[in-house]
C-alpha cells in the first residue's frame, strides 16, 4: 500500500475518535473556564497532555492550588497506563519508526488510539500512525478551546449541565467492563467508597483532592490485583 494511502487510512480511522474527543473535551473546557482558567491556558493544557482523566485531576489540583509534587504523583499514577500501552504497541511498529517517531507515538497515545492501532493487521507504519493521531489530537484541542470560550459566555445553569459530559464519559467507560468482570466492579466500587470516605469524613479533611486520587487509585488497584490476580496461560491450561 502506498504511503499516502496509509496516511489517508489513518485519517479515516481517526475520525470517530476525533468526534468523540471534540464533545468530551468541550466539557473539560467548560470546567477549566469555571475554575478560572483562560481559554488559552486550557487549550495549551490539552495540547501538551491529551489525557482526559489526567487533565481533570490536574485541573482540580490547579484550582485547589495544590503543591507541585501532588500534581506530579497524580499524573504519574493516572497516566502510567499509557507507558504500558506504548510498550505493547512497539511490538507492531515497523522499521520506519525511528526513536523520535516512537517518542511522538508515545506522546499521542490514548486508550482509543491504542485500541484502533492494536486492531490493525500486520505491522503499523509511521504514515498510518500520523494519520490516526492527527484528527483526534485536533479534536481534543479544538473541543477544549470551544468549551473554554463558551464557558465565559453561557449561563451558569447550562455550563453546569454541559460540564457533566466529562464525568459521563468516565461512567460510560467503566460500566461495560464492570458488568462483565467482578474484579473491575469491585475495584471501581472500592475506589468510589474510598473517595467518599476521604471527602466526607472529617478525620481525612487534611488530604487534598490530588492526594485523594492517588490514595484511592493505589489502594483499590493493589487490593484488586491481590484478590483477583490474572492467570497465566499455564495456570489456565492447568485449571482446564
MINU-81104 format. One record per residue (C-alpha): residue number from 1; x negated, y negated, z. Coordinates in steps of 0.1 Angstrom, whole numbers, plus 5000, padded with zeros to 4 digits. Last residue first. Example, Ala and Ser with C-alpha at 12.3 -4.5 7.8 and 13.67 -1.06 7.14 Angstrom:
# MINU-81104
<site><seq>2</seq><east>4863</east><north>5011</north><up>5071</up></site>
<site><seq>1</seq><east>4877</east><north>5045</north><up>5078</up></site>
This chain:
# MINU-81104
<site><seq>240</seq><east>5088</east><north>5268</north><up>5325</up></site>
<site><seq>239</seq><east>5072</east><north>5254</north><up>5356</up></site>
<site><seq>238</seq><east>5037</east><north>5265</north><up>5343</up></site>
<site><seq>237</seq><east>5043</east><north>5248</north><up>5310</up></site>
<site><seq>236</seq><east>5054</east><north>5216</north><up>5328</up></site>
<site><seq>235</seq><east>5023</east><north>5217</north><up>5350</up></site>
<site><seq>234</seq><east>5000</east><north>5222</north><up>5320</up></site>
<site><seq>233</seq><east>5017</east><north>5193</north><up>5301</up></site>
<site><seq>232</seq><east>5011</east><north>5170</north><up>5331</up></site>
<site><seq>231</seq><east>5039</east><north>5161</north><up>5355</up></site>
<site><seq>230</seq><east>5046</east><north>5125</north><up>5363</up></site>
<site><seq>229</seq><east>5047</east><north>5120</north><up>5400</up></site>
<site><seq>228</seq><east>5081</east><north>5112</north><up>5416</up></site>
<site><seq>227</seq><east>5076</east><north>5107</north><up>5453</up></site>
<site><seq>226</seq><east>5041</east><north>5092</north><up>5452</up></site>
<site><seq>225</seq><east>5046</east><north>5073</north><up>5420</up></site>
<site><seq>224</seq><east>5079</east><north>5060</north><up>5433</up></site>
<site><seq>223</seq><east>5064</east><north>5048</north><up>5466</up></site>
<site><seq>222</seq><east>5034</east><north>5032</north><up>5448</up></site>
<site><seq>221</seq><east>5057</east><north>5014</north><up>5423</up></site>
<site><seq>220</seq><east>5081</east><north>5001</north><up>5450</up></site>
<site><seq>219</seq><east>5054</east><north>4990</north><up>5474</up></site>
<site><seq>218</seq><east>5034</east><north>4972</north><up>5446</up></site>
<site><seq>217</seq><east>5063</east><north>4955</north><up>5430</up></site>
<site><seq>216</seq><east>5079</east><north>4943</north><up>5462</up></site>
<site><seq>215</seq><east>5046</east><north>4929</north><up>5476</up></site>
<site><seq>214</seq><east>5036</east><north>4912</north><up>5444</up></site>
<site><seq>213</seq><east>5070</east><north>4896</north><up>5438</up></site>
<site><seq>212</seq><east>5071</east><north>4883</north><up>5475</up></site>
<site><seq>211</seq><east>5036</east><north>4870</north><up>5470</up></site>
<site><seq>210</seq><east>5049</east><north>4847</north><up>5443</up></site>
<site><seq>209</seq><east>5080</east><north>4837</north><up>5461</up></site>
<site><seq>208</seq><east>5061</east><north>4826</north><up>5493</up></site>
<site><seq>207</seq><east>5060</east><north>4847</north><up>5525</up></site>
<site><seq>206</seq><east>5065</east><north>4825</north><up>5556</up></site>
<site><seq>205</seq><east>5102</east><north>4834</north><up>5557</up></site>
<site><seq>204</seq><east>5094</east><north>4870</north><up>5564</up></site>
<site><seq>203</seq><east>5107</east><north>4871</north><up>5600</up></site>
<site><seq>202</seq><east>5137</east><north>4851</north><up>5590</up></site>
<site><seq>201</seq><east>5151</east><north>4880</north><up>5570</up></site>
<site><seq>200</seq><east>5168</east><north>4865</north><up>5539</up></site>
<site><seq>199</seq><east>5142</east><north>4864</north><up>5511</up></site>
<site><seq>198</seq><east>5118</east><north>4892</north><up>5522</up></site>
<site><seq>197</seq><east>5148</east><north>4915</north><up>5528</up></site>
<site><seq>196</seq><east>5164</east><north>4907</north><up>5495</up></site>
<site><seq>195</seq><east>5132</east><north>4914</north><up>5476</up></site>
<site><seq>194</seq><east>5127</east><north>4946</north><up>5495</up></site>
<site><seq>193</seq><east>5162</east><north>4958</north><up>5486</up></site>
<site><seq>192</seq><east>5156</east><north>4949</north><up>5449</up></site>
<site><seq>191</seq><east>5123</east><north>4967</north><up>5447</up></site>
<site><seq>190</seq><east>5138</east><north>4997</north><up>5464</up></site>
<site><seq>189</seq><east>5167</east><north>4997</north><up>5439</up></site>
<site><seq>188</seq><east>5144</east><north>4994</north><up>5409</up></site>
<site><seq>187</seq><east>5121</east><north>5022</north><up>5420</up></site>
<site><seq>186</seq><east>5151</east><north>5044</north><up>5430</up></site>
<site><seq>185</seq><east>5167</east><north>5039</north><up>5395</up></site>
<site><seq>184</seq><east>5134</east><north>5045</north><up>5377</up></site>
<site><seq>183</seq><east>5128</east><north>5077</north><up>5396</up></site>
<site><seq>182</seq><east>5163</east><north>5089</north><up>5391</up></site>
<site><seq>181</seq><east>5159</east><north>5085</north><up>5353</up></site>
<site><seq>180</seq><east>5187</east><north>5083</north><up>5328</up></site>
<site><seq>179</seq><east>5209</east><north>5055</north><up>5343</up></site>
<site><seq>178</seq><east>5177</east><north>5036</north><up>5353</up></site>
<site><seq>177</seq><east>5164</east><north>5039</north><up>5318</up></site>
<site><seq>176</seq><east>5195</east><north>5021</north><up>5304</up></site>
<site><seq>175</seq><east>5198</east><north>4995</north><up>5333</up></site>
<site><seq>174</seq><east>5163</east><north>4981</north><up>5334</up></site>
<site><seq>173</seq><east>5160</east><north>4963</north><up>5300</up></site>
<site><seq>172</seq><east>5196</east><north>4949</north><up>5300</up></site>
<site><seq>171</seq><east>5191</east><north>4937</north><up>5336</up></site>
<site><seq>170</seq><east>5159</east><north>4919</north><up>5326</up></site>
<site><seq>169</seq><east>5176</east><north>4903</north><up>5296</up></site>
<site><seq>168</seq><east>5205</east><north>4891</north><up>5318</up></site>
<site><seq>167</seq><east>5179</east><north>4874</north><up>5340</up></site>
<site><seq>166</seq><east>5166</east><north>4855</north><up>5311</up></site>
<site><seq>165</seq><east>5200</east><north>4846</north><up>5298</up></site>
<site><seq>164</seq><east>5211</east><north>4832</north><up>5333</up></site>
<site><seq>163</seq><east>5197</east><north>4798</north><up>5324</up></site>
<site><seq>162</seq><east>5225</east><north>4794</north><up>5299</up></site>
<site><seq>161</seq><east>5251</east><north>4792</north><up>5327</up></site>
<site><seq>160</seq><east>5231</east><north>4769</north><up>5349</up></site>
<site><seq>159</seq><east>5224</east><north>4746</north><up>5320</up></site>
<site><seq>158</seq><east>5261</east><north>4745</north><up>5311</up></site>
<site><seq>157</seq><east>5271</east><north>4735</north><up>5346</up></site>
<site><seq>156</seq><east>5243</east><north>4708</north><up>5348</up></site>
<site><seq>155</seq><east>5254</east><north>4690</north><up>5316</up></site>
<site><seq>154</seq><east>5230</east><north>4694</north><up>5286</up></site>
<site><seq>153</seq><east>5204</east><north>4668</north><up>5277</up></site>
<site><seq>152</seq><east>5172</east><north>4675</north><up>5296</up></site>
<site><seq>151</seq><east>5177</east><north>4712</north><up>5294</up></site>
<site><seq>150</seq><east>5183</east><north>4709</north><up>5257</up></site>
<site><seq>149</seq><east>5146</east><north>4700</north><up>5252</up></site>
<site><seq>148</seq><east>5134</east><north>4728</north><up>5275</up></site>
<site><seq>147</seq><east>5157</east><north>4753</north><up>5256</up></site>
<site><seq>146</seq><east>5146</east><north>4741</north><up>5222</up></site>
<site><seq>145</seq><east>5109</east><north>4742</north><up>5231</up></site>
<site><seq>144</seq><east>5112</east><north>4776</north><up>5247</up></site>
<site><seq>143</seq><east>5131</east><north>4790</north><up>5217</up></site>
<site><seq>142</seq><east>5104</east><north>4777</north><up>5194</up></site>
<site><seq>141</seq><east>5076</east><north>4794</north><up>5214</up></site>
<site><seq>140</seq><east>5093</east><north>4827</north><up>5216</up></site>
<site><seq>139</seq><east>5105</east><north>4827</north><up>5180</up></site>
<site><seq>138</seq><east>5070</east><north>4817</north><up>5168</up></site>
<site><seq>137</seq><east>5055</east><north>4845</north><up>5188</up></site>
<site><seq>136</seq><east>5081</east><north>4870</north><up>5175</up></site>
<site><seq>135</seq><east>5076</east><north>4857</north><up>5139</up></site>
<site><seq>134</seq><east>5038</east><north>4862</north><up>5138</up></site>
<site><seq>133</seq><east>5033</east><north>4895</north><up>5157</up></site>
<site><seq>132</seq><east>5045</east><north>4919</north><up>5131</up></site>
<site><seq>131</seq><east>5029</east><north>4901</north><up>5101</up></site>
<site><seq>130</seq><east>4995</east><north>4900</north><up>5118</up></site>
<site><seq>129</seq><east>5000</east><north>4936</north><up>5128</up></site>
<site><seq>128</seq><east>5006</east><north>4947</north><up>5092</up></site>
<site><seq>127</seq><east>4975</east><north>4928</north><up>5079</up></site>
<site><seq>126</seq><east>4953</east><north>4943</north><up>5107</up></site>
<site><seq>125</seq><east>4962</east><north>4978</north><up>5096</up></site>
<site><seq>124</seq><east>4980</east><north>5004</north><up>5117</up></site>
<site><seq>123</seq><east>4971</east><north>5040</north><up>5111</up></site>
<site><seq>122</seq><east>4997</east><north>5067</north><up>5103</up></site>
<site><seq>121</seq><east>5034</east><north>5064</north><up>5109</up></site>
<site><seq>120</seq><east>5047</east><north>5034</north><up>5127</up></site>
<site><seq>119</seq><east>5065</east><north>5040</north><up>5160</up></site>
<site><seq>118</seq><east>5036</east><north>5026</north><up>5180</up></site>
<site><seq>117</seq><east>5038</east><north>4993</north><up>5162</up></site>
<site><seq>116</seq><east>5075</east><north>4989</north><up>5169</up></site>
<site><seq>115</seq><east>5072</east><north>4998</north><up>5206</up></site>
<site><seq>114</seq><east>5041</east><north>4977</north><up>5211</up></site>
<site><seq>113</seq><east>5058</east><north>4947</north><up>5195</up></site>
<site><seq>112</seq><east>5088</east><north>4952</north><up>5218</up></site>
<site><seq>111</seq><east>5069</east><north>4955</north><up>5251</up></site>
<site><seq>110</seq><east>5046</east><north>4926</north><up>5242</up></site>
<site><seq>109</seq><east>5011</east><north>4924</north><up>5229</up></site>
<site><seq>108</seq><east>5001</east><north>4891</north><up>5213</up></site>
<site><seq>107</seq><east>4969</east><north>4887</north><up>5234</up></site>
<site><seq>106</seq><east>4959</east><north>4924</north><up>5229</up></site>
<site><seq>105</seq><east>4962</east><north>4922</north><up>5191</up></site>
<site><seq>104</seq><east>4942</east><north>4890</north><up>5191</up></site>
<site><seq>103</seq><east>4915</east><north>4907</north><up>5211</up></site>
<site><seq>102</seq><east>4915</east><north>4936</north><up>5187</up></site>
<site><seq>101</seq><east>4911</east><north>4911</north><up>5158</up></site>
<site><seq>100</seq><east>4881</east><north>4896</north><up>5175</up></site>
<site><seq>99</seq><east>4866</east><north>4931</north><up>5180</up></site>
<site><seq>98</seq><east>4871</east><north>4941</north><up>5144</up></site>
<site><seq>97</seq><east>4903</east><north>4958</north><up>5133</up></site>
<site><seq>96</seq><east>4900</east><north>4967</north><up>5096</up></site>
<site><seq>95</seq><east>4888</east><north>5002</north><up>5107</up></site>
<site><seq>94</seq><east>4923</east><north>5014</north><up>5115</up></site>
<site><seq>93</seq><east>4943</east><north>5009</north><up>5147</up></site>
<site><seq>92</seq><east>4963</east><north>5039</north><up>5160</up></site>
<site><seq>91</seq><east>4942</east><north>5049</north><up>5190</up></site>
<site><seq>90</seq><east>4939</east><north>5012</north><up>5199</up></site>
<site><seq>89</seq><east>4976</east><north>5013</north><up>5207</up></site>
<site><seq>88</seq><east>4971</east><north>5030</north><up>5240</up></site>
<site><seq>87</seq><east>4945</east><north>5005</north><up>5252</up></site>
<site><seq>86</seq><east>4968</east><north>4977</north><up>5242</up></site>
<site><seq>85</seq><east>4998</east><north>4992</north><up>5260</up></site>
<site><seq>84</seq><east>4977</east><north>4997</north><up>5292</up></site>
<site><seq>83</seq><east>4965</east><north>4961</north><up>5290</up></site>
<site><seq>82</seq><east>5001</east><north>4950</north><up>5285</up></site>
<site><seq>81</seq><east>5011</east><north>4969</north><up>5316</up></site>
<site><seq>80</seq><east>4988</east><north>4947</north><up>5337</up></site>
<site><seq>79</seq><east>5012</east><north>4918</north><up>5331</up></site>
<site><seq>78</seq><east>5032</east><north>4918</north><up>5364</up></site>
<site><seq>77</seq><east>5003</east><north>4928</north><up>5386</up></site>
<site><seq>76</seq><east>4978</east><north>4903</north><up>5371</up></site>
<site><seq>75</seq><east>5003</east><north>4875</north><up>5368</up></site>
<site><seq>74</seq><east>5013</east><north>4877</north><up>5404</up></site>
<site><seq>73</seq><east>4976</east><north>4880</north><up>5416</up></site>
<site><seq>72</seq><east>4965</east><north>4850</north><up>5396</up></site>
<site><seq>71</seq><east>4995</east><north>4828</north><up>5406</up></site>
<site><seq>70</seq><east>4991</east><north>4836</north><up>5443</up></site>
<site><seq>69</seq><east>4954</east><north>4829</north><up>5440</up></site>
<site><seq>68</seq><east>4962</east><north>4795</north><up>5425</up></site>
<site><seq>67</seq><east>4983</east><north>4784</north><up>5455</up></site>
<site><seq>66</seq><east>5021</east><north>4779</north><up>5453</up></site>
<site><seq>65</seq><east>5036</east><north>4745</north><up>5445</up></site>
<site><seq>64</seq><east>5071</east><north>4760</north><up>5448</up></site>
<site><seq>63</seq><east>5079</east><north>4749</north><up>5412</up></site>
<site><seq>62</seq><east>5046</east><north>4763</north><up>5400</up></site>
<site><seq>61</seq><east>5052</east><north>4796</north><up>5418</up></site>
<site><seq>60</seq><east>5087</east><north>4799</north><up>5403</up></site>
<site><seq>59</seq><east>5074</east><north>4792</north><up>5369</up></site>
<site><seq>58</seq><east>5047</east><north>4818</north><up>5373</up></site>
<site><seq>57</seq><east>5073</east><north>4845</north><up>5381</up></site>
<site><seq>56</seq><east>5093</east><north>4834</north><up>5351</up></site>
<site><seq>55</seq><east>5063</east><north>4833</north><up>5328</up></site>
<site><seq>54</seq><east>5052</east><north>4868</north><up>5339</up></site>
<site><seq>53</seq><east>5086</east><north>4883</north><up>5334</up></site>
<site><seq>52</seq><east>5090</east><north>4868</north><up>5299</up></site>
<site><seq>51</seq><east>5055</east><north>4872</north><up>5285</up></site>
<site><seq>50</seq><east>5041</east><north>4852</north><up>5256</up></site>
<site><seq>49</seq><east>5014</east><north>4835</north><up>5277</up></site>
<site><seq>48</seq><east>4994</east><north>4809</north><up>5257</up></site>
<site><seq>47</seq><east>5023</east><north>4797</north><up>5236</up></site>
<site><seq>46</seq><east>5050</east><north>4801</north><up>5262</up></site>
<site><seq>45</seq><east>5031</east><north>4779</north><up>5287</up></site>
<site><seq>44</seq><east>5024</east><north>4754</north><up>5259</up></site>
<site><seq>43</seq><east>5061</east><north>4751</north><up>5252</up></site>
<site><seq>42</seq><east>5070</east><north>4746</north><up>5289</up></site>
<site><seq>41</seq><east>5044</east><north>4718</north><up>5292</up></site>
<site><seq>40</seq><east>5056</east><north>4701</north><up>5260</up></site>
<site><seq>39</seq><east>5093</east><north>4703</north><up>5271</up></site>
<site><seq>38</seq><east>5084</east><north>4687</north><up>5304</up></site>
<site><seq>37</seq><east>5085</east><north>4707</north><up>5336</up></site>
<site><seq>36</seq><east>5108</east><north>4695</north><up>5364</up></site>
<site><seq>35</seq><east>5122</east><north>4729</north><up>5375</up></site>
<site><seq>34</seq><east>5154</east><north>4724</north><up>5356</up></site>
<site><seq>33</seq><east>5133</east><north>4719</north><up>5325</up></site>
<site><seq>32</seq><east>5115</east><north>4752</north><up>5331</up></site>
<site><seq>31</seq><east>5148</east><north>4770</north><up>5337</up></site>
<site><seq>30</seq><east>5161</east><north>4756</north><up>5304</up></site>
<site><seq>29</seq><east>5130</east><north>4766</north><up>5285</up></site>
<site><seq>28</seq><east>5132</east><north>4801</north><up>5300</up></site>
<site><seq>27</seq><east>5168</east><north>4804</north><up>5288</up></site>
<site><seq>26</seq><east>5158</east><north>4794</north><up>5253</up></site>
<site><seq>25</seq><east>5130</east><north>4820</north><up>5256</up></site>
<site><seq>24</seq><east>5157</east><north>4847</north><up>5257</up></site>
<site><seq>23</seq><east>5175</east><north>4834</north><up>5226</up></site>
<site><seq>22</seq><east>5144</east><north>4830</north><up>5204</up></site>
<site><seq>21</seq><east>5129</east><north>4862</north><up>5217</up></site>
<site><seq>20</seq><east>5158</east><north>4883</north><up>5204</up></site>
<site><seq>19</seq><east>5156</east><north>4866</north><up>5170</up></site>
<site><seq>18</seq><east>5119</east><north>4872</north><up>5169</up></site>
<site><seq>17</seq><east>5122</east><north>4908</north><up>5178</up></site>
<site><seq>16</seq><east>5147</east><north>4914</north><up>5150</up></site>
<site><seq>15</seq><east>5125</east><north>4896</north><up>5125</up></site>
<site><seq>14</seq><east>5092</east><north>4914</north><up>5134</up></site>
<site><seq>13</seq><east>5098</east><north>4945</north><up>5112</up></site>
<site><seq>12</seq><east>5103</east><north>4922</north><up>5082</up></site>
<site><seq>11</seq><east>5071</east><north>4902</north><up>5090</up></site>
<site><seq>10</seq><east>5051</east><north>4935</north><up>5094</up></site>
<site><seq>9</seq><east>5064</east><north>4947</north><up>5060</up></site>
<site><seq>8</seq><east>5054</east><north>4914</north><up>5045</up></site>
<site><seq>7</seq><east>5019</east><north>4918</north><up>5058</up></site>
<site><seq>6</seq><east>5017</east><north>4954</north><up>5046</up></site>
<site><seq>5</seq><east>5029</east><north>4943</north><up>5011</up></site>
<site><seq>4</seq><east>5003</east><north>4916</north><up>5010</up></site>
<site><seq>3</seq><east>4976</east><north>4942</north><up>5019</up></site>
<site><seq>2</seq><east>4987</east><north>4965</north><up>4991</up></site>
<site><seq>1</seq><east>5000</east><north>5000</north><up>5000</up></site>
